[in-house]
Amino acid sequence: MQLPKIYKDKDADLNLIKNKSIGIIGYGNQGRAQALNLLDSGMNVSIGLRNESSSFKMAVDSGLHCTPVNEIVKDCDIISLLIPDQVMKEVYSENIEPHLTEGKTLLFSHGYNIHYNLIQPPKFINVVMAAPSGAGSELRKQFKIGKGIPGLIAVHQDYSGGSFDIALSYSKAIGLTRMGVFKSTFKEETETDLFGEQIILTGGIPKLIQSAYKVLLEANYNPITAWFVCYYELKTIVDLFHSKGFEFMNQAISDTAEFGGITRGNRIINENVRNEMRLALEEIQSGKFHKEWMDEYERGYPQLKNMREQEKQIPIEEISKQLLKALCENK
C-alpha cells in the first residue's frame, strides 16, 4: 500500500495567514489549545465568546483578546468554529451567518455540521477543515515542547482558489504539520471519527475493561488484582503498539501472552461483534445516529443524563479513583 502525501512544515507557508485576522469561536478544550498555539505562532487571533461566558476571564488572562461572536465574524478573515456539534448550528445561524462577507474562510475541526447539512454556508466564502487527531490538551502539550500531533485537512468549498493552502497554513500554525497532515473530506472525517469513538475509543475499550473487571469480581478474585490487569496495565500495552505496531508489541510480550491473546482475542471479537460494528457504521452513514443524537439534544439529554448516573455506579469506577489517588500520593 502506498501512503498518500503527508504534508509537513516545509509544505506549508505561515505567511498566507500571518497578516490575516483569525477568530476562534469557543474556548473549550480544542478552542483554547488552538488559540494559544496560534498566538505562540505569531498569528493575530481573537476569541469570540458571550460576555457571560465562564471562559471569558480565562482567555483574557492567557493574553487573548475577547469580543462577542458577531463582532469576531465581522472583523476576522478566518473564523474557526470550535464549539460542540449540537449547538453549532444555532450559534452559526444567529451570530455568524448574518455577518459573513465575500472571501472569508470558515474553518472547522470536525465535519459534523457540514456533512449532515446542519450548516449550509453561502457560496461566496471558503469552507475548510483542520482536524487534530487528538484532544486539545494533547495538541497544546506537544506544541509547547516543540512537537505536534497529526491531523486531517479538507476543503468543502473553495471560493478564493487557495483554500487548501490556507488550511495547510493554519495547520502549521497550530502544530499539526510538525507530525504531518493528510488530505481528507468532510464526509470521511465525520463518519470515521464517529465510528472510531463509538467502536474503539470511548465505546469499545471502556466497555471491554468494565466487563472484564466484572467477570473477575464475579469469580471472586481480589478487586485490586483484577483492577491492575484489566485497567492499569492497559497503558503499557497501548504504548507498545502505538509506538511501532502490533508486531513490535507481540515481540515485547511473553510467548504465553501472545498465544493466549491471539487465540482468545479472536474468540471474543468474533463475527457477531464485527456485525455490530458494521451496523454502527451503517447508522452513522445513513444519518440514523445523527438524528438520534439531535433528538437527544432537543429533549434536554434525558438518556445521556441517565447513562452518566449509571456509569458512576459501575464497580471499577470507585476502585479506580481510590487506587489512582493512592498510587499518585506514593509517587
C-alpha positions as CSV (number, residue, x, y, z in Angstrom):
1,M,0.0,0.0,0.0
2,Q,1.4,3.4,-1.0
3,L,0.7,6.1,1.5
4,P,-0.9,9.3,0.4
5,K,1.1,12.5,0.6
6,I,2.0,13.6,4.1
7,Y,2.1,17.4,4.4
8,K,4.8,18.6,6.7
9,D,6.1,22.0,7.9
10,K,8.1,22.5,4.7
11,D,4.9,22.2,2.6
12,A,3.0,25.0,4.5
13,D,3.5,28.7,4.3
14,L,2.7,30.6,7.5
15,N,2.8,33.9,5.6
16,L,-0.5,33.0,4.0
17,I,-2.4,33.7,7.2
18,K,0.3,35.9,9.0
19,N,-1.5,39.1,8.0
20,K,-5.0,37.8,8.4
21,S,-7.1,38.1,11.5
22,I,-8.3,34.8,13.0
23,G,-11.3,34.4,15.2
24,I,-11.8,31.4,17.4
25,I,-15.4,30.8,18.3
26,G,-15.4,28.9,21.6
27,Y,-12.8,28.4,24.3
28,G,-13.2,24.8,25.4
29,N,-10.5,22.1,25.2
30,Q,-9.9,22.4,21.5
31,G,-10.6,26.2,21.2
32,R,-8.1,27.1,24.0
33,A,-5.4,24.9,22.6
34,Q,-5.7,26.1,19.0
35,A,-5.9,29.8,20.1
36,L,-2.8,29.6,22.3
37,N,-0.9,27.7,19.6
38,L,-1.9,30.3,17.0
39,L,-0.8,33.1,19.4
40,D,2.6,31.5,20.0
41,S,3.0,31.2,16.2
42,G,2.7,34.9,15.9
43,M,-0.8,35.0,14.5
44,N,-3.4,37.7,15.0
45,V,-6.0,35.7,17.0
46,S,-9.1,36.7,18.9
47,I,-11.8,34.8,20.8
48,G,-15.5,35.0,20.2
49,L,-17.5,34.4,23.4
50,R,-20.6,35.5,25.1
51,N,-20.0,38.2,27.7
52,E,-21.4,36.0,30.4
53,S,-19.2,33.1,29.4
54,S,-17.3,31.4,32.2
55,S,-14.3,31.2,29.9
56,F,-14.0,34.9,29.3
57,K,-11.6,35.7,32.2
58,M,-9.5,32.6,31.5
59,A,-9.0,33.7,27.8
60,V,-8.1,37.2,28.8
61,D,-5.7,36.1,31.4
62,S,-4.0,34.0,28.8
63,G,-3.3,37.1,26.7
64,L,-6.1,36.7,24.2
65,H,-8.5,39.4,23.0
66,C,-12.2,38.5,23.5
67,T,-15.2,40.1,21.9
68,P,-18.8,38.9,21.2
69,V,-19.2,36.3,18.4
70,N,-20.9,38.6,15.9
71,E,-18.1,41.2,16.2
72,I,-15.4,38.5,15.7
73,V,-17.1,37.4,12.4
74,K,-17.3,41.0,11.1
75,D,-13.6,41.7,12.0
76,C,-11.9,38.4,11.1
77,D,-10.8,36.9,7.8
78,I,-10.7,33.3,9.2
79,I,-13.5,32.1,11.5
80,S,-12.8,28.8,13.3
81,L,-15.8,27.1,14.9
82,L,-14.7,25.1,17.9
83,I,-17.9,24.6,19.9
84,P,-20.0,21.4,20.5
85,D,-21.6,19.8,17.5
86,Q,-25.1,20.0,18.9
87,V,-25.1,23.8,19.5
88,M,-23.0,24.9,16.5
89,K,-26.0,25.3,14.1
90,E,-27.8,27.7,16.5
91,V,-24.7,29.8,17.1
92,Y,-23.9,29.9,13.3
93,S,-27.5,30.9,12.4
94,E,-27.8,33.7,15.0
95,N,-24.3,35.1,15.2
96,I,-22.2,34.1,12.3
97,E,-24.2,33.7,9.0
98,P,-25.6,37.3,9.0
99,H,-22.1,38.8,9.2
100,L,-20.3,36.7,6.6
101,T,-18.9,38.6,3.7
102,E,-17.2,37.6,0.5
103,G,-13.9,35.9,0.7
104,K,-13.9,35.0,4.4
105,T,-12.9,31.5,5.4
106,L,-15.0,29.3,7.7
107,L,-12.8,26.7,9.4
108,F,-13.9,23.5,11.2
109,S,-12.1,20.9,13.2
110,H,-14.8,18.3,12.8
111,G,-17.0,17.9,9.7
112,Y,-20.2,17.0,11.5
113,N,-22.3,20.1,10.9
114,I,-21.3,20.4,7.3
115,H,-21.7,16.7,6.5
116,Y,-25.1,16.5,8.0
117,N,-26.2,19.8,6.4
118,L,-26.9,21.5,9.7
119,I,-24.8,24.4,8.4
120,Q,-25.1,25.3,4.7
121,P,-22.6,28.2,4.1
122,P,-23.1,30.8,1.4
123,K,-21.2,30.2,-1.9
124,F,-19.1,33.3,-1.5
125,I,-16.8,32.0,1.3
126,N,-14.2,29.3,1.7
127,V,-15.1,26.3,3.9
128,V,-12.2,24.2,5.1
129,M,-11.2,21.8,7.9
130,A,-8.1,21.3,10.0
131,A,-8.8,18.4,12.3
132,P,-6.3,17.4,15.0
133,S,-6.1,13.7,15.7
134,G,-6.3,14.1,19.4
135,A,-7.7,16.2,22.3
136,G,-6.9,19.9,22.6
137,S,-4.9,19.2,25.8
138,E,-2.6,16.9,23.9
139,L,-2.3,19.4,21.0
140,R,-1.2,22.1,23.4
141,K,1.1,19.9,25.4
142,Q,3.0,18.7,22.3
143,F,3.2,22.2,20.8
144,K,4.8,23.6,23.9
145,I,7.6,21.1,23.8
146,G,8.3,21.7,20.1
147,K,6.4,18.7,18.8
148,G,2.9,18.2,17.5
149,I,0.1,15.7,16.7
150,P,-1.0,14.6,13.2
151,G,-4.3,15.6,11.7
152,L,-6.5,15.8,8.6
153,I,-7.3,18.7,6.3
154,A,-10.1,19.1,3.8
155,V,-11.8,21.6,1.6
156,H,-15.6,21.7,1.3
157,Q,-15.8,24.9,-0.6
158,D,-13.0,26.8,-2.4
159,Y,-14.2,30.2,-3.3
160,S,-10.9,32.0,-3.4
161,G,-9.0,29.3,-5.2
162,G,-6.4,29.0,-2.4
163,S,-8.4,27.3,0.4
164,F,-6.3,24.2,0.7
165,D,-3.1,26.3,1.2
166,I,-5.0,28.3,3.9
167,A,-6.0,25.2,5.7
168,L,-2.4,23.9,5.4
169,S,-1.0,27.2,6.8
170,Y,-3.5,27.1,9.7
171,S,-2.5,23.5,10.4
172,K,1.2,24.6,10.6
173,A,0.3,27.4,13.0
174,I,-1.4,25.0,15.5
175,G,1.4,22.4,15.2
176,L,-0.2,19.7,13.1
177,T,2.4,19.8,10.2
178,R,5.2,19.1,12.7
179,M,4.0,15.5,12.7
180,G,2.1,15.6,9.4
181,V,-1.4,16.1,8.0
182,F,-3.3,14.1,5.4
183,K,-5.8,15.3,2.9
184,S,-9.4,14.0,3.5
185,T,-13.0,15.1,3.1
186,F,-15.7,16.4,5.5
187,K,-17.7,13.1,4.9
188,E,-14.7,10.8,5.5
189,E,-13.5,12.7,8.6
190,T,-17.0,12.8,10.2
191,E,-18.0,9.2,9.6
192,T,-14.7,7.7,10.6
193,D,-14.3,9.9,13.6
194,L,-17.8,8.9,14.9
195,F,-17.0,5.2,14.2
196,G,-13.7,5.4,16.0
197,E,-15.2,7.0,19.0
198,Q,-18.1,4.5,19.3
199,I,-16.4,1.3,18.4
200,I,-12.9,1.8,20.0
201,L,-12.0,5.0,21.8
202,T,-15.0,5.8,24.0
203,G,-17.2,2.8,23.4
204,G,-15.3,-0.5,22.9
205,I,-12.3,-0.1,25.1
206,P,-14.0,1.3,28.2
207,K,-16.8,-1.3,27.9
208,L,-14.3,-4.2,27.4
209,I,-12.4,-3.1,30.5
210,Q,-15.5,-2.7,32.6
211,S,-16.9,-6.1,31.5
212,A,-13.6,-7.9,32.1
213,Y,-13.3,-6.5,35.6
214,K,-16.9,-7.5,36.4
215,V,-16.2,-11.1,35.3
216,L,-13.2,-11.4,37.6
217,L,-15.2,-10.0,40.5
218,E,-18.0,-12.5,39.8
219,A,-15.3,-15.2,40.0
220,N,-14.3,-13.9,43.5
221,Y,-10.9,-12.5,42.6
222,N,-9.3,-9.7,44.6
223,P,-10.6,-6.4,43.3
224,I,-7.2,-4.8,43.4
225,T,-5.5,-7.6,41.4
226,A,-8.4,-7.5,38.9
227,W,-8.0,-3.7,38.5
228,F,-4.3,-4.0,37.7
229,V,-4.8,-6.5,34.9
230,C,-7.9,-5.0,33.5
231,Y,-7.2,-1.3,33.9
232,Y,-3.8,-0.2,34.9
233,E,-1.7,-2.4,32.6
234,L,-3.6,-1.2,29.5
235,K,-1.4,1.8,29.1
236,T,1.8,-0.3,28.8
237,I,0.3,-2.4,26.0
238,V,-1.1,0.7,24.2
239,D,2.3,2.4,24.4
240,L,3.9,-0.7,22.9
241,F,1.8,-1.0,19.8
242,H,1.2,2.8,19.5
243,S,4.9,3.3,19.1
244,K,5.8,0.7,16.5
245,G,2.8,-1.5,15.7
246,F,1.3,-4.8,16.8
247,E,4.2,-7.0,15.6
248,F,6.5,-5.0,17.9
249,M,4.1,-5.4,20.8
250,N,4.0,-9.2,20.2
251,Q,7.8,-9.3,20.2
252,A,7.9,-7.4,23.5
253,I,5.4,-9.6,25.4
254,S,5.8,-13.2,26.5
255,D,5.0,-16.1,24.2
256,T,2.3,-17.1,26.6
257,A,0.6,-13.7,26.4
258,E,1.0,-13.7,22.6
259,F,-0.6,-17.1,22.1
260,G,-3.4,-16.5,24.6
261,G,-4.1,-13.0,23.3
262,I,-4.4,-14.1,19.6
263,T,-6.5,-17.3,20.2
264,R,-8.9,-15.8,22.8
265,G,-9.0,-12.4,21.3
266,N,-10.3,-13.9,18.0
267,R,-13.0,-15.7,20.0
268,I,-14.1,-12.6,21.8
269,I,-14.0,-10.3,18.7
270,N,-16.0,-12.7,16.6
271,E,-18.3,-12.2,13.6
272,N,-21.2,-11.2,15.9
273,V,-19.1,-8.3,17.2
274,R,-18.0,-7.4,13.7
275,N,-21.6,-7.4,12.6
276,E,-22.4,-4.9,15.4
277,M,-19.6,-2.7,14.2
278,R,-21.0,-2.8,10.6
279,L,-24.4,-1.9,12.0
280,A,-23.0,1.1,13.9
281,L,-21.2,2.2,10.8
282,E,-24.4,2.0,8.7
283,E,-26.2,4.1,11.4
284,I,-23.5,6.7,11.0
285,Q,-23.6,6.7,7.2
286,S,-27.4,6.8,6.9
287,G,-27.7,9.6,9.4
288,K,-29.6,7.5,11.9
289,F,-27.2,8.2,14.7
290,H,-27.2,11.9,13.8
291,K,-31.0,12.0,14.1
292,E,-30.8,10.1,17.4
293,W,-28.3,12.5,18.8
294,M,-30.1,15.6,17.7
295,D,-33.3,14.3,19.3
296,E,-31.5,13.6,22.5
297,Y,-30.1,17.2,22.5
298,E,-33.5,18.7,21.7
299,R,-35.1,16.8,24.6
300,G,-32.5,18.0,27.1
301,Y,-30.3,14.9,27.2
302,P,-32.6,12.6,29.3
303,Q,-30.9,9.4,28.1
304,L,-27.4,10.8,28.4
305,K,-28.0,12.1,32.0
306,N,-29.4,8.7,33.0
307,M,-26.4,6.9,31.4
308,R,-24.0,9.2,33.2
309,E,-25.5,8.2,36.6
310,Q,-25.4,4.6,35.7
311,E,-21.7,4.9,34.7
312,K,-20.9,6.2,38.1
313,Q,-22.2,3.0,39.6
314,I,-20.0,0.7,37.6
315,P,-17.8,-1.3,40.0
316,I,-14.5,-0.4,38.5
317,E,-15.1,3.4,38.8
318,E,-14.8,3.7,42.6
319,I,-11.7,1.5,42.9
320,S,-10.1,3.4,40.1
321,K,-10.4,6.6,41.9
322,Q,-9.1,5.2,45.1
323,L,-6.1,3.3,43.6
324,L,-5.1,6.1,41.3
325,K,-5.1,8.6,44.2
326,A,-3.1,6.2,46.4
327,L,-0.6,5.5,43.7
328,C,-0.2,9.2,42.9
329,E,0.3,10.0,46.5
330,N,3.1,7.4,46.8
331,K,4.7,8.7,43.6
